[in-house]
Structure formats: structure tokens, C-alpha cells
Amino acid sequence: MEESPAVDRTIEAMDIRRATGTTVLAVMREGNPVVKPPGDSLLKPRGRMLALGTGERLERLERLMAGRRSAMSRRSQNAGGLRRVMHKREGGPAV
């Protein structure tokens, strides 16, 4: 998330739920999880986020955090600080 347009903006300002349909469940602060972070929580470089949503909605979140319109590659997802912890697509493998 270091070069992300989300850096130093709040969850509320990014309007994550409306823009992506995902719910932010937690963010990491100084190595500790902040569960159910308030809307005024700042998103920081190299930050980690746990979000809930369908595969399509999580991809929207990844694009929003990257400032891109197209889906990110798996390599970019892992390097960008936003990592899909587990996602199981209907009829597909968990990634």
C-alpha cells in the first residue's frame, strides 16, 4: 500500500464499503490487530488489512488500494501490502 492513493487517508474517506462492497474487519497497527477499526483510522504505508467480501468485491478493493482499474496480478497483490488471506470461489480452489 506504500504507493497507494489510500496512504494517509481514512477508511471513511476512501468510502471502502460503498466503493467495493467489502467490509474492513481489521487493520494492523504496530504489529497488533485493530479489530473493527473506526472510520477515522488512517491507512498507512505497508499496512495490512483484513476484509470480508466476495472474490469480485475483494478484487475491487485490491484495485482501489492500488489506484488501478484493472485486476492486479498475484505478484502485485502480495507485494502491495494487501493480501487475500483466504478466499474460496464457488466450485474453485481456495487461494
Helices and strands as residue ranges (DSSP letters): H 11-14, H 16-20, E 23-29, E 32-35, E 49-52, H 55-66, H 74-79
